[in-house]
């Protein structure tokens, strides 16, 4: 009887703890639309991926991001090699971050690694050949070699960059260093722009512009050489402009927003690029 009573007490404590945990966390759901249009020399590409995320905010300064319903051009990923690449990337979710001084620290690396090991075995049993090995080697080198690589890879996601910006305390007229990973060039673009917040409308805005970015132009030039663009890429065409515009409409602050829109534009004689990332709140 005493043992049964003790077990009931333990169960009650566990249930109370779970109830308390549920009462102190917040959940936010968003629909994501991510569109890229670019022209690199004589190659053009237009693509859009859509998906949904759920963000769970815990009281211990941690957020968990879950992703589902991922589609490319309004279709599920079906081609063999795209599906392999997507499967590896999908292993990264759910991802858990600990937030300290505005920085995101990966908190579930071991859990993701276990999922990755399991998925990797399944893919190697299902597929074989040079295609799989190429995608696998590139993913492990860039994203799964170790914890540091995985953190850097996750931080290259535009979604993470936007969440970091939104989670900061809204302040008016503050310099903010913003970086963005430009996928077609596999490079980072940096801005030192101005962040402004209007407390009356509860809108956060950010704008940044850079001109004559020599490092960025050199990346474009290298891209032309890599796939043997027939015309010579001249330094006379080196003027390149990169702009970013961002706006978030908050309900209150931080993750409690209704819509967030970011637009990236890069213009040069050899490279024209436009990227839009839109997060819309699901009620």
BALOBA-1460 file (C-alpha; in Angstrom, 3 decimals):
// residues 283
<rec num="1" residu="x" x="0.000" y="0.000" z="0.000"/>
<rec num="2" residu="x" x="2.815" y="2.399" z="0.945"/>
<rec num="3" residu="x" x="4.685" y="1.503" z="-2.257"/>
<rec num="4" residu="x" x="1.573" y="2.093" z="-4.366"/>
<rec num="5" residu="x" x="1.026" y="5.454" z="-2.650"/>
<rec num="6" residu="x" x="4.654" y="6.368" z="-3.289"/>
<rec num="7" residu="x" x="4.342" y="5.501" z="-6.981"/>
<rec num="8" residu="x" x="1.197" y="7.611" z="-7.235"/>
<rec num="9" residu="x" x="3.016" y="10.540" z="-5.644"/>
<rec num="10" residu="x" x="5.883" y="10.182" z="-8.104"/>
<rec num="11" residu="x" x="3.443" y="10.015" z="-11.023"/>
<rec num="12" residu="x" x="1.632" y="13.097" z="-9.706"/>
<rec num="13" residu="x" x="4.899" y="15.015" z="-9.422"/>
<rec num="14" residu="x" x="5.874" y="14.015" z="-12.981"/>
<rec num="15" residu="x" x="2.483" y="15.087" z="-14.317"/>
<rec num="16" residu="x" x="2.685" y="18.371" z="-12.442"/>
<rec num="17" residu="x" x="6.158" y="18.951" z="-13.868"/>
<rec num="18" residu="x" x="4.934" y="18.252" z="-17.402"/>
<rec num="19" residu="x" x="1.957" y="20.534" z="-16.907"/>
<rec num="20" residu="x" x="4.249" y="23.258" z="-15.611"/>
<rec num="21" residu="x" x="6.595" y="22.758" z="-18.547"/>
<rec num="22" residu="x" x="3.705" y="23.055" z="-21.009"/>
<rec num="23" residu="x" x="2.484" y="26.200" z="-19.259"/>
<rec num="24" residu="x" x="5.794" y="28.024" z="-19.545"/>
<rec num="25" residu="x" x="6.543" y="27.350" z="-23.213"/>
<rec num="26" residu="x" x="5.220" y="29.228" z="-26.219"/>
<rec num="27" residu="x" x="4.570" y="27.791" z="-29.669"/>
<rec num="28" residu="x" x="4.620" y="29.720" z="-32.913"/>
<rec num="29" residu="x" x="3.713" y="28.331" z="-36.335"/>
<rec num="30" residu="x" x="4.700" y="29.888" z="-39.649"/>
<rec num="31" residu="x" x="4.309" y="29.219" z="-43.349"/>
<rec num="32" residu="x" x="7.518" y="29.849" z="-45.297"/>
<rec num="33" residu="x" x="7.876" y="30.957" z="-48.906"/>
<rec num="34" residu="x" x="11.450" y="31.127" z="-50.204"/>
<rec num="35" residu="x" x="11.986" y="32.233" z="-53.798"/>
<rec num="36" residu="x" x="15.233" y="32.614" z="-55.742"/>
<rec num="37" residu="x" x="15.548" y="34.095" z="-59.235"/>
<rec num="38" residu="x" x="19.005" y="34.503" z="-60.672"/>
<rec num="39" residu="x" x="20.938" y="34.854" z="-63.897"/>
<rec num="40" residu="x" x="24.590" y="33.842" z="-63.735"/>
<rec num="41" residu="x" x="26.232" y="34.602" z="-67.075"/>
<rec num="42" residu="x" x="24.033" y="32.758" z="-69.598"/>
<rec num="43" residu="x" x="22.324" y="30.491" z="-67.063"/>
<rec num="44" residu="x" x="18.945" y="31.292" z="-65.567"/>
<rec num="45" residu="x" x="17.170" y="29.668" z="-62.649"/>
<rec num="46" residu="x" x="13.870" y="30.276" z="-60.904"/>
<rec num="47" residu="x" x="12.863" y="28.198" z="-57.913"/>
<rec num="48" residu="x" x="10.559" y="28.384" z="-54.931"/>
<rec num="49" residu="x" x="10.455" y="26.206" z="-51.873"/>
<rec num="50" residu="x" x="7.635" y="26.271" z="-49.362"/>
<rec num="51" residu="x" x="7.352" y="24.613" z="-45.973"/>
<rec num="52" residu="x" x="5.973" y="25.061" z="-42.493"/>
<rec num="53" residu="x" x="7.799" y="25.466" z="-39.212"/>
<rec num="54" residu="x" x="6.802" y="25.256" z="-35.582"/>
<rec num="55" residu="x" x="8.972" y="27.092" z="-33.064"/>
<rec num="56" residu="x" x="8.748" y="26.056" z="-29.431"/>
<rec num="57" residu="x" x="10.153" y="28.622" z="-27.023"/>
<rec num="58" residu="x" x="11.233" y="27.260" z="-23.641"/>
<rec num="59" residu="x" x="11.798" y="29.158" z="-20.419"/>
<rec num="60" residu="x" x="15.456" y="28.105" z="-20.247"/>
<rec num="61" residu="x" x="16.402" y="30.329" z="-23.205"/>
<rec num="62" residu="x" x="16.050" y="27.549" z="-25.752"/>
<rec num="63" residu="x" x="14.034" y="27.346" z="-28.943"/>
<rec num="64" residu="x" x="13.225" y="24.234" z="-30.935"/>
<rec num="65" residu="x" x="12.497" y="24.491" z="-34.657"/>
<rec num="66" residu="x" x="10.493" y="21.763" z="-36.397"/>
<rec num="67" residu="x" x="10.021" y="21.656" z="-40.164"/>
<rec num="68" residu="x" x="7.419" y="19.865" z="-42.309"/>
<rec num="69" residu="x" x="5.592" y="19.883" z="-45.683"/>
<rec num="70" residu="x" x="8.707" y="20.837" z="-47.660"/>
<rec num="71" residu="x" x="7.991" y="21.382" z="-51.369"/>
<rec num="72" residu="x" x="9.933" y="22.719" z="-54.344"/>
<rec num="73" residu="x" x="7.947" y="24.610" z="-56.975"/>
<rec num="74" residu="x" x="4.767" y="23.466" z="-55.218"/>
<rec num="75" residu="x" x="5.673" y="19.770" z="-55.555"/>
<rec num="76" residu="x" x="7.192" y="17.218" z="-53.222"/>
<rec num="77" residu="x" x="10.837" y="16.430" z="-53.928"/>
<rec num="78" residu="x" x="10.733" y="13.362" z="-56.165"/>
<rec num="79" residu="x" x="13.868" y="13.199" z="-58.338"/>
<rec num="80" residu="x" x="16.477" y="10.791" z="-57.023"/>
<rec num="81" residu="x" x="19.372" y="13.143" z="-56.360"/>
<rec num="82" residu="x" x="17.248" y="16.048" z="-55.090"/>
<rec num="83" residu="x" x="15.504" y="13.629" z="-52.749"/>
<rec num="84" residu="x" x="18.832" y="12.357" z="-51.399"/>
<rec num="85" residu="x" x="20.036" y="15.912" z="-50.731"/>
<rec num="86" residu="x" x="16.720" y="16.854" z="-49.140"/>
<rec num="87" residu="x" x="16.742" y="13.730" z="-46.939"/>
<rec num="88" residu="x" x="20.167" y="14.602" z="-45.525"/>
<rec num="89" residu="x" x="19.104" y="18.203" z="-44.852"/>
<rec num="90" residu="x" x="15.818" y="17.127" z="-43.311"/>
<rec num="91" residu="x" x="17.719" y="15.181" z="-40.638"/>
<rec num="92" residu="x" x="18.783" y="18.514" z="-39.142"/>
<rec num="93" residu="x" x="15.224" y="19.120" z="-37.939"/>
<rec num="94" residu="x" x="14.032" y="19.348" z="-35.244"/>
<rec num="95" residu="x" x="16.935" y="21.551" z="-34.195"/>
<rec num="96" residu="x" x="17.348" y="22.941" z="-30.690"/>
<rec num="97" residu="x" x="19.198" y="26.194" z="-30.044"/>
<rec num="98" residu="x" x="20.272" y="27.767" z="-26.793"/>
<rec num="99" residu="x" x="20.193" y="31.549" z="-27.027"/>
<rec num="100" residu="x" x="22.904" y="33.492" z="-25.241"/>
<rec num="101" residu="x" x="23.526" y="37.207" z="-25.836"/>
<rec num="102" residu="x" x="21.647" y="37.019" z="-29.128"/>
<rec num="103" residu="x" x="23.718" y="34.091" z="-30.409"/>
<rec num="104" residu="x" x="22.355" y="30.661" z="-31.343"/>
<rec num="105" residu="x" x="24.228" y="27.675" z="-29.902"/>
<rec num="106" residu="x" x="23.362" y="24.192" z="-31.127"/>
<rec num="107" residu="x" x="21.986" y="22.226" z="-28.167"/>
<rec num="108" residu="x" x="21.045" y="18.853" z="-29.706"/>
<rec num="109" residu="x" x="24.076" y="17.979" z="-31.820"/>
<rec num="110" residu="x" x="24.288" y="14.418" z="-30.414"/>
<rec num="111" residu="x" x="20.619" y="13.769" z="-31.166"/>
<rec num="112" residu="x" x="20.985" y="15.044" z="-34.754"/>
<rec num="113" residu="x" x="24.136" y="12.942" z="-35.216"/>
<rec num="114" residu="x" x="22.251" y="9.787" z="-34.181"/>
<rec num="115" residu="x" x="19.463" y="10.564" z="-36.653"/>
<rec num="116" residu="x" x="22.040" y="11.229" z="-39.341"/>
<rec num="117" residu="x" x="23.839" y="7.925" z="-38.745"/>
<rec num="118" residu="x" x="20.546" y="6.047" z="-39.054"/>
<rec num="119" residu="x" x="19.452" y="7.945" z="-42.188"/>
<rec num="120" residu="x" x="22.872" y="7.571" z="-43.795"/>
<rec num="121" residu="x" x="22.710" y="3.778" z="-43.422"/>
<rec num="122" residu="x" x="19.227" y="3.702" z="-44.940"/>
<rec num="123" residu="x" x="20.273" y="5.812" z="-47.925"/>
<rec num="124" residu="x" x="23.335" y="3.656" z="-48.609"/>
<rec num="125" residu="x" x="21.144" y="0.539" z="-48.575"/>
<rec num="126" residu="x" x="18.597" y="2.124" z="-50.905"/>
<rec num="127" residu="x" x="20.948" y="3.904" z="-53.329"/>
<rec num="128" residu="x" x="24.407" y="3.347" z="-54.683"/>
<rec num="129" residu="x" x="26.744" y="4.925" z="-57.184"/>
<rec num="130" residu="x" x="28.718" y="8.091" z="-57.749"/>
<rec num="131" residu="x" x="25.692" y="10.384" z="-57.361"/>
<rec num="132" residu="x" x="24.994" y="9.305" z="-53.806"/>
<rec num="133" residu="x" x="28.651" y="9.418" z="-52.844"/>
<rec num="134" residu="x" x="29.071" y="12.928" z="-54.265"/>
<rec num="135" residu="x" x="26.038" y="14.320" z="-52.403"/>
<rec num="136" residu="x" x="26.948" y="12.427" z="-49.239"/>
<rec num="137" residu="x" x="30.582" y="13.594" z="-49.230"/>
<rec num="138" residu="x" x="29.588" y="17.224" z="-49.850"/>
<rec num="139" residu="x" x="26.987" y="17.166" z="-47.078"/>
<rec num="140" residu="x" x="29.250" y="15.554" z="-44.493"/>
<rec num="141" residu="x" x="32.122" y="17.887" z="-45.311"/>
<rec num="142" residu="x" x="29.986" y="21.016" z="-45.127"/>
<rec num="143" residu="x" x="27.371" y="20.150" z="-42.506"/>
<rec num="144" residu="x" x="28.191" y="17.000" z="-40.569"/>
<rec num="145" residu="x" x="31.954" y="16.713" z="-40.206"/>
<rec num="146" residu="x" x="31.715" y="17.874" z="-36.588"/>
<rec num="147" residu="x" x="29.649" y="20.115" z="-34.316"/>
<rec num="148" residu="x" x="31.388" y="23.279" z="-35.521"/>
<rec num="149" residu="x" x="30.623" y="22.468" z="-39.156"/>
<rec num="150" residu="x" x="26.985" y="21.758" z="-38.347"/>
<rec num="151" residu="x" x="26.610" y="25.026" z="-36.442"/>
<rec num="152" residu="x" x="28.124" y="27.023" z="-39.303"/>
<rec num="153" residu="x" x="25.919" y="25.233" z="-41.817"/>
<rec num="154" residu="x" x="22.760" y="25.922" z="-39.827"/>
<rec num="155" residu="x" x="23.739" y="29.586" z="-39.495"/>
<rec num="156" residu="x" x="23.972" y="29.827" z="-43.280"/>
<rec num="157" residu="x" x="20.205" y="29.287" z="-43.526"/>
<rec num="158" residu="x" x="18.339" y="32.499" z="-44.260"/>
<rec num="159" residu="x" x="15.615" y="31.377" z="-41.867"/>
<rec num="160" residu="x" x="18.062" y="31.318" z="-38.953"/>
<rec num="161" residu="x" x="19.419" y="34.760" z="-39.859"/>
<rec num="162" residu="x" x="15.897" y="36.187" z="-39.811"/>
<rec num="163" residu="x" x="14.978" y="34.531" z="-36.507"/>
<rec num="164" residu="x" x="18.126" y="35.911" z="-34.908"/>
<rec num="165" residu="x" x="17.200" y="39.399" z="-36.076"/>
<rec num="166" residu="x" x="13.594" y="39.087" z="-34.858"/>
<rec num="167" residu="x" x="14.595" y="37.691" z="-31.467"/>
<rec num="168" residu="x" x="16.738" y="40.711" z="-30.658"/>
<rec num="169" residu="x" x="15.207" y="43.402" z="-28.506"/>
<rec num="170" residu="x" x="13.639" y="45.889" z="-30.952"/>
<rec num="171" residu="x" x="15.712" y="49.058" z="-30.894"/>
<rec num="172" residu="x" x="15.562" y="52.163" z="-33.031"/>
<rec num="173" residu="x" x="18.412" y="53.444" z="-35.197"/>
<rec num="174" residu="x" x="20.916" y="50.758" z="-34.386"/>
<rec num="175" residu="x" x="23.770" y="49.587" z="-36.595"/>
<rec num="176" residu="x" x="23.402" y="45.908" z="-37.344"/>
<rec num="177" residu="x" x="25.795" y="43.565" z="-39.138"/>
<rec num="178" residu="x" x="23.861" y="41.203" z="-41.367"/>
<rec num="179" residu="x" x="25.176" y="38.247" z="-43.374"/>
<rec num="180" residu="x" x="23.405" y="36.150" z="-45.996"/>
<rec num="181" residu="x" x="24.426" y="32.968" z="-47.766"/>
<rec num="182" residu="x" x="23.966" y="33.309" z="-51.543"/>
<rec num="183" residu="x" x="23.361" y="29.738" z="-52.686"/>
<rec num="184" residu="x" x="24.269" y="29.954" z="-56.415"/>
<rec num="185" residu="x" x="27.687" y="31.365" z="-55.520"/>
<rec num="186" residu="x" x="28.083" y="29.424" z="-52.243"/>
<rec num="187" residu="x" x="29.364" y="32.569" z="-50.550"/>
<rec num="188" residu="x" x="28.457" y="35.016" z="-47.794"/>
<rec num="189" residu="x" x="27.475" y="38.635" z="-48.392"/>
<rec num="190" residu="x" x="27.838" y="41.098" z="-45.513"/>
<rec num="191" residu="x" x="26.119" y="44.384" z="-44.784"/>
<rec num="192" residu="x" x="26.474" y="46.977" z="-42.058"/>
<rec num="193" residu="x" x="23.034" y="48.524" z="-42.222"/>
<rec num="194" residu="x" x="20.620" y="50.445" z="-40.064"/>
<rec num="195" residu="x" x="17.931" y="48.762" z="-38.022"/>
<rec num="196" residu="x" x="14.927" y="50.876" z="-37.063"/>
<rec num="197" residu="x" x="11.880" y="50.101" z="-34.944"/>
<rec num="198" residu="x" x="8.611" y="52.037" z="-34.855"/>
<rec num="199" residu="x" x="6.905" y="51.401" z="-31.481"/>
<rec num="200" residu="x" x="3.603" y="52.875" z="-32.711"/>
<rec num="201" residu="x" x="3.202" y="50.521" z="-35.676"/>
<rec num="202" residu="x" x="5.284" y="47.759" z="-34.028"/>
<rec num="203" residu="x" x="7.289" y="47.354" z="-37.240"/>
<rec num="204" residu="x" x="10.982" y="46.476" z="-37.411"/>
<rec num="205" residu="x" x="12.908" y="47.452" z="-40.552"/>
<rec num="206" residu="x" x="16.422" y="46.835" z="-41.738"/>
<rec num="207" residu="x" x="18.204" y="48.179" z="-44.822"/>
<rec num="208" residu="x" x="21.704" y="47.626" z="-46.069"/>
<rec num="209" residu="x" x="23.558" y="48.318" z="-49.307"/>
<rec num="210" residu="x" x="27.074" y="47.679" z="-50.527"/>
<rec num="211" residu="x" x="28.686" y="48.826" z="-53.770"/>
<rec num="212" residu="x" x="31.860" y="47.763" z="-55.552"/>
<rec num="213" residu="x" x="32.226" y="44.624" z="-53.414"/>
<rec num="214" residu="x" x="35.486" y="43.331" z="-54.880"/>
<rec num="215" residu="x" x="35.419" y="40.033" z="-52.965"/>
<rec num="216" residu="x" x="31.909" y="39.299" z="-54.223"/>
<rec num="217" residu="x" x="32.863" y="40.164" z="-57.795"/>
<rec num="218" residu="x" x="35.852" y="37.807" z="-57.565"/>
<rec num="219" residu="x" x="33.472" y="34.992" z="-56.589"/>
<rec num="220" residu="x" x="31.343" y="35.762" z="-59.665"/>
<rec num="221" residu="x" x="34.463" y="35.820" z="-61.803"/>
<rec num="222" residu="x" x="35.588" y="32.451" z="-60.435"/>
<rec num="223" residu="x" x="32.143" y="30.992" z="-61.140"/>
<rec num="224" residu="x" x="32.501" y="32.025" z="-64.787"/>
<rec num="225" residu="x" x="35.902" y="30.357" z="-65.016"/>
<rec num="226" residu="x" x="34.666" y="27.184" z="-63.313"/>
<rec num="227" residu="x" x="32.077" y="26.392" z="-65.941"/>
<rec num="228" residu="x" x="34.096" y="27.886" z="-68.799"/>
<rec num="229" residu="x" x="31.933" y="30.859" z="-69.670"/>
<rec num="230" residu="x" x="32.857" y="31.584" z="-73.293"/>
<rec num="231" residu="x" x="33.448" y="35.335" z="-72.894"/>
<rec num="232" residu="x" x="36.259" y="36.812" z="-70.866"/>
<rec num="233" residu="x" x="35.132" y="38.248" z="-67.534"/>
<rec num="234" residu="x" x="36.713" y="41.690" z="-67.383"/>
<rec num="235" residu="x" x="37.508" y="43.811" z="-64.352"/>
<rec num="236" residu="x" x="35.862" y="46.768" z="-66.125"/>
<rec num="237" residu="x" x="32.532" y="45.114" z="-65.269"/>
<rec num="238" residu="x" x="33.394" y="44.798" z="-61.589"/>
<rec num="239" residu="x" x="30.755" y="47.198" z="-60.210"/>
<rec num="240" residu="x" x="28.377" y="45.058" z="-58.162"/>
<rec num="241" residu="x" x="25.590" y="46.235" z="-55.877"/>
<rec num="242" residu="x" x="24.078" y="44.135" z="-53.094"/>
<rec num="243" residu="x" x="21.038" y="45.326" z="-51.146"/>
<rec num="244" residu="x" x="18.907" y="43.901" z="-48.382"/>
<rec num="245" residu="x" x="15.486" y="45.068" z="-47.203"/>
<rec num="246" residu="x" x="13.705" y="43.530" z="-44.258"/>
<rec num="247" residu="x" x="10.438" y="44.245" z="-42.465"/>
<rec num="248" residu="x" x="8.753" y="42.441" z="-39.573"/>
<rec num="249" residu="x" x="5.282" y="43.239" z="-38.274"/>
<rec num="250" residu="x" x="5.155" y="42.255" z="-34.597"/>
<rec num="251" residu="x" x="2.142" y="41.426" z="-32.487"/>
<rec num="252" residu="x" x="4.213" y="41.989" z="-29.355"/>
<rec num="253" residu="x" x="7.971" y="41.352" z="-29.666"/>
<rec num="254" residu="x" x="10.543" y="38.733" z="-30.671"/>
<rec num="255" residu="x" x="8.936" y="35.583" z="-32.141"/>
<rec num="256" residu="x" x="5.422" y="36.934" z="-31.715"/>
<rec num="257" residu="x" x="5.084" y="38.459" z="-35.192"/>
<rec num="258" residu="x" x="2.492" y="38.157" z="-37.951"/>
<rec num="259" residu="x" x="4.670" y="38.482" z="-41.048"/>
<rec num="260" residu="x" x="8.341" y="38.932" z="-41.845"/>
<rec num="261" residu="x" x="9.638" y="39.717" z="-45.342"/>
<rec num="262" residu="x" x="13.228" y="39.851" z="-46.552"/>
<rec num="263" residu="x" x="14.453" y="40.732" z="-50.038"/>
<rec num="264" residu="x" x="18.034" y="40.336" z="-51.279"/>
<rec num="265" residu="x" x="19.135" y="41.878" z="-54.591"/>
<rec num="266" residu="x" x="22.513" y="41.623" z="-56.287"/>
<rec num="267" residu="x" x="23.197" y="43.318" z="-59.604"/>
<rec num="268" residu="x" x="26.177" y="43.046" z="-61.905"/>
<rec num="269" residu="x" x="26.728" y="42.632" z="-65.653"/>
<rec num="270" residu="x" x="27.366" y="38.928" z="-65.109"/>
<rec num="271" residu="x" x="25.151" y="38.148" z="-62.129"/>
<rec num="272" residu="x" x="21.590" y="39.253" z="-61.446"/>
<rec num="273" residu="x" x="19.991" y="37.891" z="-58.315"/>
<rec num="274" residu="x" x="16.800" y="38.296" z="-56.332"/>
<rec num="275" residu="x" x="15.810" y="36.308" z="-53.262"/>
<rec num="276" residu="x" x="12.666" y="36.636" z="-51.164"/>
<rec num="277" residu="x" x="12.026" y="34.965" z="-47.825"/>
<rec num="278" residu="x" x="8.570" y="35.417" z="-46.294"/>
<rec num="279" residu="x" x="7.387" y="34.055" z="-42.938"/>
<rec num="280" residu="x" x="3.635" y="34.251" z="-42.367"/>
<rec num="281" residu="x" x="2.090" y="33.423" z="-39.004"/>
<rec num="282" residu="x" x="-0.347" y="30.509" z="-38.828"/>
<rec num="283" residu="x" x="-3.017" y="30.991" z="-36.193"/>
